[in-house]
């Protein structure tokens, strides 16, 4: 199982990720609010502005202070390394 660093020492399983999106659009903000209301939001931004929203296969929403492009690069690097 490969893990990806999503900032501030937080790791997430790359096999459980469904989507990595920017946090600025209205539909994504609604998705985050819905997850907060149902108790499925995990904030890994350590108080910083959330730049990326990660959706898992279990329906949990994870907030990260890293940009989606940075997470994409880390995922690609992890895939290349095995």
Residue pairs with C-beta under 8 A, 6 or more apart in sequence:
1 13
1 15
2 13
2 14
2 15
2 78
2 79
2 82
3 11
3 12
3 13
3 14
3 78
4 11
4 12
4 13
4 14
4 17
4 71
4 74
4 75
4 78
5 11
5 74
6 12
6 44
6 52
6 54
6 62
6 64
6 66
6 71
7 44
7 45
7 46
7 64
7 65
7 66
8 44
8 45
8 46
8 65
10 44
10 64
12 44
12 54
12 56
12 62
14 75
14 78
14 79
16 56
16 57
16 58
17 54
17 55
17 56
17 57
17 75
18 55
18 56
18 57
19 54
19 55
20 52
20 53
20 54
20 55
20 68
20 71
20 72
20 75
21 28
21 52
21 53
21 54
21 55
21 68
22 28
22 51
22 52
22 53
22 67
22 68
23 29
23 32
23 50
23 51
23 52
23 53
23 63
28 53
31 53
31 55
31 61
32 41
32 50
32 53
32 61
32 63
35 41
35 59
35 60
35 61
40 59
40 60
40 61
41 60
41 61
41 62
41 63
42 60
42 61
42 62
42 63
43 50
43 62
43 63
44 62
44 63
44 64
44 65
45 63
45 64
45 65
46 65
48 65
49 65
50 63
50 64
50 65
51 64
51 65
51 66
51 67
51 68
52 63
52 64
52 65
52 66
52 67
52 68
52 70
52 71
53 61
53 62
53 63
53 64
54 61
54 62
54 63
54 64
54 71
55 61
55 62
56 62
64 71
